[in-house]
């Protein structure tokens, strides 16, 4: 019975996700139509934010991995952004 409830909850989440995506796309289309920004500006900003978030996620992952695998508590943890 729990499996049926899980499938129902997933279906509900998919419906909410679809609705939110539709609203977001509609809002973006209206703002572009009204001249608030262009599609190119939106794409550039999306790429910029994606790059920043990817760097943050990778950094947190390296910190977490370093802390979990650290065998010598006196050894400092160092990170290289270019890794």
C-alpha positions as CSV (number, residue, x, y, z in Angstrom):
1,X,0.0,0.0,0.0
2,X,2.9,2.4,0.8
3,X,4.2,1.8,-2.8
4,X,0.9,3.1,-4.2
5,X,1.0,6.2,-2.1
6,X,4.6,6.8,-3.2
7,X,3.6,6.6,-6.9
8,X,0.7,9.0,-6.2
9,X,3.0,11.4,-4.5
10,X,5.5,11.3,-7.4
11,X,2.6,11.9,-9.9
12,X,1.5,14.9,-7.8
13,X,5.1,16.3,-7.8
14,X,5.3,15.8,-11.6
15,X,2.1,17.8,-12.0
16,X,3.3,20.6,-9.7
17,X,6.7,20.7,-11.5
18,X,4.9,20.9,-14.9
19,X,2.7,23.7,-13.7
20,X,5.6,25.6,-12.2
21,X,7.6,25.2,-15.4
22,X,4.7,26.4,-17.5
23,X,4.2,29.5,-15.3
24,X,7.9,30.2,-15.5
25,X,8.1,29.9,-19.3
26,X,5.0,32.1,-19.6
27,X,6.4,34.8,-17.4
28,X,9.7,34.8,-19.3
29,X,7.9,35.1,-22.6
30,X,5.8,38.0,-21.4
31,X,8.9,39.8,-20.0
32,X,10.8,39.3,-23.3
33,X,7.8,40.5,-25.3
34,X,7.6,43.6,-23.1
35,X,11.3,44.3,-23.6
36,X,12.6,43.8,-20.1
37,X,15.4,41.6,-21.5
38,X,16.3,39.7,-24.6
39,X,16.6,35.9,-25.0
40,X,20.4,36.4,-25.4
41,X,20.6,38.3,-22.1
42,X,18.6,35.6,-20.4
43,X,20.8,32.9,-21.9
44,X,24.0,34.7,-20.8
45,X,22.7,35.1,-17.2
46,X,21.6,31.4,-17.1
47,X,25.1,30.3,-18.2
48,X,26.7,32.7,-15.6
49,X,24.6,31.3,-12.8
50,X,25.1,27.8,-13.9
51,X,28.9,28.3,-13.8
52,X,28.8,29.8,-10.4
53,X,26.5,27.1,-8.9
54,X,28.6,24.4,-10.5
55,X,31.7,25.8,-9.0
56,X,30.0,26.0,-5.5
57,X,28.8,22.5,-5.7
58,X,32.2,21.2,-6.8
59,X,33.9,23.1,-4.0
60,X,31.5,21.8,-1.4
61,X,31.9,18.3,-2.7
62,X,35.8,18.6,-2.5
63,X,35.5,19.9,1.0
64,X,33.2,17.2,2.1
65,X,35.3,14.5,0.4
66,X,38.5,15.9,2.0
67,X,36.9,16.0,5.4
68,X,35.6,12.4,5.1
69,X,38.8,11.0,3.9
70,X,41.2,13.0,6.1
71,X,43.4,10.7,8.1
72,X,45.7,13.3,9.7
73,X,43.7,15.9,11.7
74,X,46.8,18.2,12.0
75,X,47.3,18.4,8.2
76,X,45.6,21.6,6.7
77,X,43.1,21.2,3.9
78,X,44.0,23.1,0.8
79,X,42.0,23.6,-2.4
80,X,43.0,24.6,-5.9
81,X,40.2,26.3,-7.9
82,X,41.7,25.1,-11.2
83,X,41.4,21.4,-10.2
